[in-house]
Amino acid sequence: MFIDTHCHLTFPEYDADRATVIGNAKKAGVKQFICPGVDPFSSQKVIELAQKHPGVVFAAVGYHPYEAQHNPPVGDLPIHQAVAVGEIGLDYHQYKGEAAAGKKQAQKILFEEQLRLGRKHNKPVIMHCREAFEDFFPIYDTISVPGVIHCFSGGLQEIRMAKDRNLYIGLDGNCTYSKQLQTIIPGIPLSMILLETDAPYLTPIPHRGTRNEPKYIPLVAAEIARLQGIPISAVEEQTTKNAQSLFTLLSRKQ
């Protein structure tokens, strides 16, 4: 089976057909899903969705770096009902062309607080890093927690740095059209890779331009297999083991 380790099934894009989306993914061999929160509302909704689909949907709770401006209360996250803290991290893309030292500092503080939460509760972390690797690893190194760099956008140097820290790399549908990702994927050990959709975003080719869904995970796996010159079955087997190991998921056939 496949596992989609990052999909936002609680987002409004699925309000009309959420159960169908989950059912269609299962038919495509995607049997389990990690759904991260990004703010207080979605972090509560993922808990409710996981309770509705036990053993199938697993919740992660956290505050996306864009929430830093709201100074969210990290202590209020329902961590005991989640398998991970996420999605957390740094995103400097929104600050292009502006002096944003204070805003970046708020993101750093929020990131650090949530890393500490993961370590305190022995939960892995799902980390977002966009145009911020210069600050990402120094902060991570102060509070090392098992985790994944979601929707990886770095280069081979960042792959080496992640490997040195035993971090996983999340690969998404953009690997089917990003030349930069296609260049580095052959150099990523399969033992480091997790499959993600980031649904409803980053829809893979040939469905680009439409709403993304977990049922497209096999397309991500197929592209990784093509780029690494290995069977898709090898990608399926190893990435599922990786997800089960990081998130302590039960192995089950459905």
C-alpha positions in Angstrom: 0.0 0.0 0.0 0.9 3.7 -0.3 0.7 6.3 2.4 0.1 10.0 1.7 2.1 11.6 4.5 0.9 15.1 3.9 -2.6 16.0 2.6 -5.0 18.7 3.8 -8.3 16.8 3.7 -9.9 19.2 6.2 -9.6 22.2 3.8 -12.8 23.6 2.3 -11.8 22.2 -1.2 -13.1 18.8 0.1 -16.2 19.9 1.9 -18.5 18.6 -0.8 -16.9 15.1 -1.4 -14.4 14.3 1.4 -15.6 10.7 1.9 -15.4 10.1 -1.9 -11.9 11.5 -2.0 -10.8 9.1 0.7 -12.6 6.2 -1.0 -11.0 6.9 -4.4 -7.6 7.1 -2.8 -8.1 3.7 -1.2 -9.1 2.2 -4.6 -5.8 3.6 -6.0 -3.8 1.8 -3.2 -3.4 4.8 -0.9 -4.6 3.3 2.3 -3.4 5.8 5.0 -3.2 9.5 5.3 -1.4 12.0 7.5 -3.4 15.3 7.7 -1.5 18.2 9.2 -3.0 21.3 10.8 -1.8 24.8 9.9 -3.7 26.9 12.4 -6.0 26.5 15.5 -9.1 25.7 13.4 -7.5 23.1 11.1 -5.6 21.5 14.0 -8.9 20.7 15.7 -10.5 19.6 12.4 -7.8 17.0 11.7 -8.3 15.4 15.1 -12.1 15.1 14.3 -11.4 13.6 10.9 -8.9 11.1 12.3 -11.5 10.1 14.9 -14.0 9.5 12.1 -11.6 7.3 10.2 -9.5 5.4 12.8 -6.5 3.6 11.4 -6.9 5.4 8.1 -6.5 9.1 8.8 -3.9 10.3 11.3 -3.7 13.8 12.6 -0.8 16.1 13.0 -1.3 19.4 14.8 0.7 22.6 14.4 1.0 26.2 13.3 2.3 27.0 9.8 4.9 29.8 9.8 2.4 32.2 8.4 0.6 32.0 11.7 3.5 33.6 13.5 2.0 37.0 13.1 -1.0 36.0 15.2 1.2 34.7 18.1 -0.7 31.5 18.4 -0.7 29.6 21.8 1.4 26.5 21.2 0.3 25.0 24.5 -3.3 24.8 23.3 -2.5 22.3 20.5 -4.3 18.9 21.1 -0.9 17.1 20.9 -2.0 14.0 22.8 -4.4 13.0 20.0 -1.9 13.5 17.2 0.8 11.4 15.7 3.1 14.4 14.9 3.6 18.1 15.3 3.0 19.9 12.0 3.0 21.6 9.8 5.7 23.9 11.3 8.8 25.7 10.1 9.9 28.7 8.2 8.6 30.4 5.0 10.4 33.6 3.9 8.9 33.6 0.4 6.2 36.1 1.4 8.9 38.6 2.5 10.6 39.0 -0.8 11.7 42.6 -1.4 10.8 43.8 2.1 12.7 44.3 5.4 11.2 41.6 7.5 13.7 40.9 10.3 11.0 41.1 13.0 8.6 38.9 11.1 11.3 36.4 10.4 12.1 36.4 14.1 8.5 35.7 15.0 8.6 32.6 12.7 11.9 31.4 14.3 10.4 31.7 17.8 7.2 29.8 16.7 9.3 27.1 15.0 11.5 26.6 18.1 8.5 26.4 20.4 6.9 23.7 18.3 10.1 21.7 18.0 10.2 21.8 21.8 6.6 20.6 21.9 7.5 17.6 19.7 10.5 16.7 21.9 8.5 17.1 25.1 5.8 14.7 23.9 8.0 12.4 21.9 6.3 13.2 18.6 8.0 13.6 15.2 7.7 16.9 13.4 6.5 17.8 9.9 8.6 20.8 8.8 8.0 23.4 6.1 11.0 25.3 4.8 10.7 27.7 1.9 13.6 30.0 1.0 14.8 29.8 4.6 17.4 27.0 4.8 20.0 29.5 6.1 18.0 29.7 9.4 16.2 26.3 9.3 19.1 24.0 10.2 20.6 26.2 12.9 17.3 26.3 14.7 16.6 22.6 14.2 20.0 21.7 15.6 19.2 23.3 18.9 16.2 21.0 19.4 16.7 17.9 17.3 13.5 15.9 16.8 12.8 13.1 14.4 11.0 14.5 11.4 10.5 15.2 7.7 11.2 18.2 5.6 7.9 18.5 3.8 7.7 19.4 0.1 11.4 19.6 -0.2 12.7 22.5 -2.2 16.4 22.5 -1.4 19.4 21.2 -3.3 21.9 18.4 -2.9 23.7 20.3 -0.1 20.5 20.4 1.9 19.9 16.7 1.2 23.3 16.0 2.7 22.5 18.1 5.7 19.2 16.3 6.2 20.9 12.9 5.9 23.4 13.9 8.5 20.5 14.6 10.9 18.5 11.5 10.0 15.6 13.6 8.6 13.2 12.3 5.9 12.5 14.2 2.7 8.9 14.7 1.5 8.4 14.6 -2.2 5.2 15.8 -3.9 3.5 16.1 -7.3 5.7 19.0 -8.3 8.5 16.4 -8.9 6.6 15.6 -12.1 7.3 19.1 -13.5 10.1 20.7 -11.5 13.4 20.4 -13.4 15.2 21.3 -10.2 13.6 18.4 -8.3 14.2 16.0 -11.2 17.9 16.8 -11.0 18.3 16.0 -7.3 15.9 13.1 -6.8 18.4 10.5 -8.3 20.7 11.5 -5.4 18.2 11.0 -2.6 18.4 7.6 -0.8 15.1 5.8 -1.0 15.4 5.2 2.8 14.9 9.0 3.3 11.9 9.6 1.1 8.3 10.0 2.1 5.4 10.4 -0.4 3.2 13.4 -0.2 0.5 15.2 -2.2 0.1 18.4 -0.2 -3.4 18.1 -1.6 -5.3 20.2 -2.7 -2.0 21.8 -4.0 0.8 20.7 -6.3 -1.2 18.5 -8.5 1.1 16.2 -10.6 1.2 15.9 -14.4 -1.1 15.0 -16.2 -3.7 16.5 -13.9 -1.9 19.8 -13.2 -4.4 22.7 -13.0 -7.0 20.7 -11.2 -7.6 20.0 -7.5 -5.0 17.6 -6.1 -6.1 14.4 -4.3 -4.3 11.6 -2.4 -5.3 9.1 -5.2 -2.4 10.7 -7.2 0.3 9.4 -4.9 1.1 6.6 -7.3 2.0 9.2 -9.9 4.6 10.7 -7.5 5.9 7.2 -6.8 6.2 6.5 -10.5 8.2 9.6 -11.2 10.6 8.8 -8.4 11.0 5.3 -9.7 11.6 6.6 -13.2 14.3 9.1 -12.0 16.0 6.5 -9.8 15.8 3.7 -12.4 14.0 1.3 -10.0 10.6 -0.5 -9.9 7.7 1.5 -8.6 7.1 -1.5 -6.2 10.4 -0.7 -4.5 9.3 2.9 -4.0 6.0 1.8 -2.6 7.5 -0.7 -0.2 10.3 1.5 1.1 8.3 4.7 1.5 5.6 2.9 3.3 8.1 1.5 5.7 9.6 5.0 6.1 6.2 6.5 7.0 5.3 3.7 9.4 8.7 4.1 11.1 8.6 7.9 11.5 4.9 8.2 12.5 4.6 4.9 14.3 1.7 3.8 12.2 0.2 0.3 12.4 0.9 -1.9 9.4 -2.5 -3.0 8.1 -4.1 -4.3 5.0 -7.5 -2.8 4.0 
